[in-house]
């Protein structure tokens, strides 16, 4: 399929064209760039929701439950699941998405797993393009499920309108979230697996932690769910819709979008510079520098100056 055929197919909502467009975007080549230039003006209509949280908290289970809920309401849903990158195959480690298997044959649902490619923010450059493609394809809701929550994994906020942070009892998530500054990310907080002991205690800890975050008008609600059987999932989605309404009512959606684009552009620029540097690096020169650093002949900072072609700082 040519880029023109792919673009036309995406606009018509054809699944094969959507998949091909995302593959082109992942390749980071000229065809992908041409497709994105054509589709970018068509996006901006879908409701974009980010779901993040520590591994094992039930993000995929919650995503599957939300899909069931939204499909029951007649809405179309696309999911981009960003998985850890295998250091050996460079593919998505959890690409099978077992929790979402029930929805693979539903024409109103599109699911795509993508590798994080080792990106610190938990999102690769192609993830933003995939979200734009799915938005342009006409899906009502686009869910971005990230690899996890940590100090650097805040980029989902730049790609989505509402961020849902998923926690679970008994994992120390509240303390870790406070330490990592993650409490500044979410718009809705879901405590999943609420049938476990300590769910109410965790909810109290989270609500206390939220008082440490400078208020901006919206206080993230804390919702208890048991996503496996659908308990509380409707309440979680209602909270997402309330946040969307709050953005519209307070006229902060535009400012949030501009801030997100600003951070996203900066991230893309840094990522492309890193790829360009890797492509231009001489393996033999790098190996020689490694040996010098190991032998304590030069320090790592001087080695990096050599790689970048920067004049080393003179010794004091």
NUVEX-237959 format. One line per field, with one value per residue (C-alpha): residue number from 0; residue in three letters; y negated, z negated, x. Coordinates in nm, 3 decimals. Example, Ala and Ser with C-alpha at 12.3 -4.5 7.8 and 13.67 -1.06 7.14 Angstrom:
! residues 2
vexfi = c(0,1)
kevex = c(ALA,SER)
c2 = c(0.450,0.106)
c3 = c(-0.780,-0.714)
c1 = c(1.230,1.367)
//
This chain:
! residues 316
vexfi = c(0,1,2,3,4,5,6,7,8,9,10,11,12,13,14,15,16,17,18,19,20,21,22,23,24,25,26,27,28,29,30,31,32,33,34,35,36,37,38,39,40,41,42,43,44,45,46,47,48,49,50,51,52,53,54,55,56,57,58,59,60,61,62,63,64,65,66,67,68,69,70,71,72,73,74,75,76,77,78,79,80,81,82,83,84,85,86,87,88,89,90,91,92,93,94,95,96,97,98,99,100,101,102,103,104,105,106,107,108,109,110,111,112,113,114,115,116,117,118,119,120,121,122,123,124,125,126,127,128,129,130,131,132,133,134,135,136,137,138,139,140,141,142,143,144,145,146,147,148,149,150,151,152,153,154,155,156,157,158,159,160,161,162,163,164,165,166,167,168,169,170,171,172,173,174,175,176,177,178,179,180,181,182,183,184,185,186,187,188,189,190,191,192,193,194,195,196,197,198,199,200,201,202,203,204,205,206,207,208,209,210,211,212,213,214,215,216,217,218,219,220,221,222,223,224,225,226,227,228,229,230,231,232,233,234,235,236,237,238,239,240,241,242,243,244,245,246,247,248,249,250,251,252,253,254,255,256,257,258,259,260,261,262,263,264,265,266,267,268,269,270,271,272,273,274,275,276,277,278,279,280,281,282,283,284,285,286,287,288,289,290,291,292,293,294,295,296,297,298,299,300,301,302,303,304,305,306,307,308,309,310,311,312,313,314,315)
kevex = c(UNK,UNK,UNK,UNK,UNK,UNK,UNK,UNK,UNK,UNK,UNK,UNK,UNK,UNK,UNK,UNK,UNK,UNK,UNK,UNK,UNK,UNK,UNK,UNK,UNK,UNK,UNK,UNK,UNK,UNK,UNK,UNK,UNK,UNK,UNK,UNK,UNK,UNK,UNK,UNK,UNK,UNK,UNK,UNK,UNK,UNK,UNK,UNK,UNK,UNK,UNK,UNK,UNK,UNK,UNK,UNK,UNK,UNK,UNK,UNK,UNK,UNK,UNK,UNK,UNK,UNK,UNK,UNK,UNK,UNK,UNK,UNK,UNK,UNK,UNK,UNK,UNK,UNK,UNK,UNK,UNK,UNK,UNK,UNK,UNK,UNK,UNK,UNK,UNK,UNK,UNK,UNK,UNK,UNK,UNK,UNK,UNK,UNK,UNK,UNK,UNK,UNK,UNK,UNK,UNK,UNK,UNK,UNK,UNK,UNK,UNK,UNK,UNK,UNK,UNK,UNK,UNK,UNK,UNK,UNK,UNK,UNK,UNK,UNK,UNK,UNK,UNK,UNK,UNK,UNK,UNK,UNK,UNK,UNK,UNK,UNK,UNK,UNK,UNK,UNK,UNK,UNK,UNK,UNK,UNK,UNK,UNK,UNK,UNK,UNK,UNK,UNK,UNK,UNK,UNK,UNK,UNK,UNK,UNK,UNK,UNK,UNK,UNK,UNK,UNK,UNK,UNK,UNK,UNK,UNK,UNK,UNK,UNK,UNK,UNK,UNK,UNK,UNK,UNK,UNK,UNK,UNK,UNK,UNK,UNK,UNK,UNK,UNK,UNK,UNK,UNK,UNK,UNK,UNK,UNK,UNK,UNK,UNK,UNK,UNK,UNK,UNK,UNK,UNK,UNK,UNK,UNK,UNK,UNK,UNK,UNK,UNK,UNK,UNK,UNK,UNK,UNK,UNK,UNK,UNK,UNK,UNK,UNK,UNK,UNK,UNK,UNK,UNK,UNK,UNK,UNK,UNK,UNK,UNK,UNK,UNK,UNK,UNK,UNK,UNK,UNK,UNK,UNK,UNK,UNK,UNK,UNK,UNK,UNK,UNK,UNK,UNK,UNK,UNK,UNK,UNK,UNK,UNK,UNK,UNK,UNK,UNK,UNK,UNK,UNK,UNK,UNK,UNK,UNK,UNK,UNK,UNK,UNK,UNK,UNK,UNK,UNK,UNK,UNK,UNK,UNK,UNK,UNK,UNK,UNK,UNK,UNK,UNK,UNK,UNK,UNK,UNK,UNK,UNK,UNK,UNK,UNK,UNK,UNK,UNK,UNK,UNK,UNK,UNK,UNK,UNK,UNK,UNK,UNK,UNK,UNK,UNK,UNK,UNK,UNK,UNK)
c2 = c(0.000,-0.345,-0.624,-0.778,-0.451,-0.412,-0.763,-0.707,-0.376,-0.528,-0.804,-0.535,-0.344,-0.032,0.184,0.305,-0.052,-0.157,0.123,0.041,-0.328,-0.247,-0.013,-0.292,-0.530,-0.276,-0.251,-0.624,-0.656,-0.901,-0.703,-0.727,-1.099,-1.148,-0.956,-1.160,-1.491,-1.393,-1.257,-1.514,-1.769,-1.497,-1.418,-1.596,-1.454,-1.141,-1.129,-1.033,-0.854,-0.742,-0.449,-0.408,-0.234,0.015,0.362,0.601,0.331,0.442,0.184,0.430,0.574,0.225,0.141,0.454,0.368,0.013,0.150,0.371,0.075,-0.163,0.090,0.148,-0.223,-0.208,-0.377,-0.262,-0.216,-0.189,-0.079,-0.142,0.082,-0.023,0.271,0.306,0.358,0.685,0.618,0.915,0.898,0.527,0.625,0.591,0.839,0.853,0.805,1.079,0.878,1.178,0.963,0.801,1.117,1.112,0.796,0.892,0.994,0.686,0.447,0.158,0.223,0.184,0.304,0.243,0.337,0.132,0.158,-0.127,-0.090,-0.163,-0.516,-0.659,-0.811,-0.472,-0.587,-0.564,-0.831,-0.612,-0.596,-0.955,-0.888,-0.577,-0.779,-1.039,-0.768,-0.607,-0.948,-1.030,-0.690,-0.803,-0.608,-0.768,-0.682,-0.613,-0.451,-0.465,-0.205,-0.263,-0.026,-0.148,-0.443,-0.585,-0.906,-0.950,-0.798,-1.106,-1.149,-0.988,-1.319,-1.491,-1.257,-1.231,-1.445,-1.246,-1.026,-0.739,-0.609,-0.249,-0.138,0.179,0.262,0.421,0.305,-0.017,-0.204,-0.514,-0.567,-0.501,-0.736,-1.015,-0.957,-0.959,-1.262,-1.053,-1.214,-1.518,-1.311,-1.159,-1.318,-1.008,-0.753,-0.399,-0.155,0.178,0.520,0.352,0.692,0.725,0.625,0.269,0.113,-0.141,-0.220,-0.279,-0.507,-0.715,-0.731,-0.845,-1.114,-1.238,-1.236,-1.448,-1.727,-1.758,-1.840,-2.209,-2.240,-2.350,-2.346,-1.978,-1.727,-1.372,-1.148,-0.812,-0.526,-0.168,0.101,0.474,0.463,0.840,0.855,0.499,0.360,-0.019,-0.044,-0.262,-0.494,-0.518,-0.614,-0.865,-1.027,-1.045,-1.216,-1.460,-1.556,-1.611,-1.831,-2.023,-2.090,-2.232,-2.435,-2.593,-2.650,-2.474,-2.214,-2.442,-2.533,-2.168,-2.068,-2.332,-2.230,-1.866,-1.943,-2.152,-1.864,-1.611,-1.811,-1.847,-1.472,-1.391,-1.622,-1.460,-1.112,-1.193,-1.348,-1.030,-0.813,-1.034,-1.018,-0.640,-0.615,-0.834,-0.673,-0.476,-0.141,-0.119,-0.466,-0.382,-0.056,-0.240,-0.496,-0.216,-0.063,-0.401,-0.458,-0.106,-0.159,-0.490,-0.679,-0.916,-0.983,-0.915,-1.285,-1.328,-1.019,-1.170,-1.496,-1.292,-1.119,-1.451,-1.627,-1.877,-2.028,-1.885,-2.120,-2.218,-2.079,-2.327)
c3 = c(0.000,0.091,-0.169,0.022,0.012,-0.357,-0.437,-0.242,-0.418,-0.763,-0.688,-0.596,-0.915,-0.741,-0.990,-0.748,-0.654,-1.021,-1.106,-0.806,-0.900,-1.252,-1.111,-0.882,-1.179,-1.384,-1.108,-1.156,-0.782,-0.511,-0.435,-0.797,-0.805,-0.488,-0.641,-0.963,-0.776,-0.594,-0.900,-1.164,-1.053,-1.076,-1.443,-1.757,-1.790,-2.000,-2.377,-2.478,-2.809,-2.956,-3.197,-3.395,-3.713,-3.851,-3.694,-3.825,-3.936,-3.675,-3.398,-3.119,-3.317,-3.376,-3.007,-2.909,-3.155,-3.018,-2.664,-2.768,-2.933,-2.641,-2.378,-2.575,-2.537,-2.161,-2.155,-1.947,-2.130,-2.030,-2.270,-2.238,-2.486,-2.538,-2.664,-2.793,-2.519,-2.516,-2.538,-2.305,-2.037,-2.083,-2.062,-2.307,-2.591,-2.677,-2.325,-2.344,-2.580,-2.717,-2.917,-2.598,-2.393,-2.426,-2.213,-1.921,-1.697,-1.775,-1.476,-1.715,-1.898,-1.771,-1.985,-1.913,-2.130,-2.088,-2.237,-2.455,-2.278,-2.606,-2.613,-2.966,-2.950,-2.886,-2.544,-2.211,-1.941,-1.738,-2.021,-1.969,-1.597,-1.667,-1.886,-1.611,-1.351,-1.565,-1.639,-1.267,-1.197,-1.385,-1.712,-1.989,-2.264,-2.240,-2.548,-2.596,-2.843,-2.949,-3.066,-3.427,-3.662,-3.775,-3.811,-3.437,-3.308,-3.284,-2.906,-2.887,-3.024,-2.708,-2.477,-2.654,-2.795,-3.115,-3.300,-3.519,-3.775,-3.882,-4.227,-4.425,-4.798,-4.966,-4.723,-4.884,-4.578,-4.768,-4.923,-4.596,-4.413,-4.660,-4.637,-4.257,-4.226,-4.040,-4.232,-4.008,-3.699,-3.743,-3.696,-3.828,-4.073,-4.068,-4.349,-4.177,-4.340,-4.614,-4.753,-4.896,-5.256,-5.294,-5.006,-5.232,-5.405,-5.069,-4.965,-5.279,-5.218,-4.862,-4.963,-5.221,-4.960,-4.729,-4.987,-4.929,-4.561,-4.480,-4.388,-4.034,-4.075,-3.998,-4.278,-4.144,-4.276,-4.427,-4.292,-4.425,-4.158,-4.106,-3.732,-3.689,-3.763,-3.657,-4.006,-4.018,-3.650,-3.563,-3.851,-3.715,-3.370,-3.519,-3.691,-3.355,-3.197,-3.491,-3.439,-3.069,-3.152,-3.405,-3.140,-2.912,-3.184,-3.316,-2.966,-3.063,-2.787,-2.542,-2.788,-2.881,-2.514,-2.438,-2.738,-2.634,-2.277,-2.404,-2.618,-2.344,-2.086,-2.322,-2.388,-2.016,-1.943,-2.210,-2.090,-1.729,-1.836,-2.030,-1.725,-1.503,-1.748,-1.768,-1.388,-1.357,-1.642,-1.545,-1.726,-1.729,-1.877,-2.138,-2.230,-2.266,-2.495,-2.701,-2.753,-2.856,-3.108,-3.250,-3.280,-3.461,-3.195,-3.133,-3.314,-3.164,-3.112,-2.902,-2.701,-2.629,-2.521,-2.269,-2.137,-2.098,-1.953,-2.238,-2.370,-2.717,-3.014,-3.128,-3.461,-3.749)
c1 = c(0.000,0.127,0.115,-0.175,-0.371,-0.295,-0.417,-0.738,-0.795,-0.741,-0.990,-1.243,-1.168,-1.033,-0.844,-0.577,-0.490,-0.484,-0.243,-0.026,-0.017,0.102,0.368,0.489,0.502,0.699,0.961,1.033,1.098,0.985,0.666,0.558,0.626,0.419,0.128,0.145,0.152,-0.166,-0.350,-0.256,-0.519,-0.787,-0.717,-0.831,-1.183,-1.129,-1.135,-0.779,-0.733,-0.401,-0.381,-0.061,0.049,0.296,0.327,0.063,-0.181,-0.434,-0.398,-0.480,-0.770,-0.908,-0.863,-1.057,-1.333,-1.355,-1.380,-1.674,-1.842,-1.791,-1.891,-2.208,-2.275,-2.219,-1.879,-1.581,-1.252,-0.886,-0.613,-0.241,-0.058,0.303,0.507,0.862,1.118,1.306,1.681,1.734,1.462,1.377,1.009,0.722,0.768,0.399,0.268,0.006,-0.219,-0.402,-0.642,-0.773,-0.813,-1.194,-1.209,-0.986,-1.279,-1.491,-1.499,-1.558,-1.231,-0.875,-0.582,-0.216,0.082,0.396,0.743,0.870,1.208,1.381,1.243,1.265,0.920,0.767,0.650,0.828,0.813,0.580,0.326,0.218,0.183,-0.027,-0.262,-0.299,-0.370,-0.639,-0.790,-0.798,-0.957,-1.266,-1.253,-1.456,-1.207,-0.832,-0.679,-0.301,-0.183,0.178,0.448,0.429,0.457,0.787,0.980,1.035,0.713,0.500,0.483,0.140,0.014,0.140,-0.053,-0.387,-0.668,-0.713,-0.463,-0.581,-0.330,-0.396,-0.277,-0.337,-0.337,-0.040,0.227,0.348,0.227,0.119,0.461,0.640,0.406,0.478,0.855,0.852,0.626,0.370,0.083,0.121,0.038,-0.310,-0.649,-0.827,-0.685,-0.815,-0.741,-0.790,-0.828,-1.028,-1.130,-0.780,-0.710,-0.586,-0.778,-0.949,-0.621,-0.453,-0.739,-0.684,-0.309,-0.363,-0.611,-0.359,-0.083,-0.296,-0.295,0.080,0.026,-0.031,-0.401,-0.491,-0.867,-0.924,-0.872,-0.829,-1.109,-1.008,-1.218,-1.222,-1.257,-1.240,-1.188,-1.190,-1.563,-1.647,-1.706,-1.657,-1.556,-1.857,-1.764,-1.409,-1.535,-1.779,-1.479,-1.298,-1.598,-1.625,-1.262,-1.323,-1.621,-1.410,-1.145,-1.411,-1.584,-1.264,-1.120,-0.797,-0.809,-0.628,-0.352,-0.307,-0.289,-0.027,0.181,0.156,0.262,0.553,0.682,0.614,0.809,1.102,1.097,1.081,1.372,1.588,1.495,1.582,1.912,1.993,1.916,2.125,2.415,2.388,2.389,2.698,2.894,3.203,3.199,3.579,3.615,3.351,3.526,3.856,3.693,3.540,3.885,4.027,3.749,3.786,4.163,4.098,4.291,4.001,3.675,3.331,3.257,3.572,3.477,3.135,3.302,3.501,3.189,3.009,3.313,3.310,3.629,3.694,3.679,4.027,4.142,4.134)
//
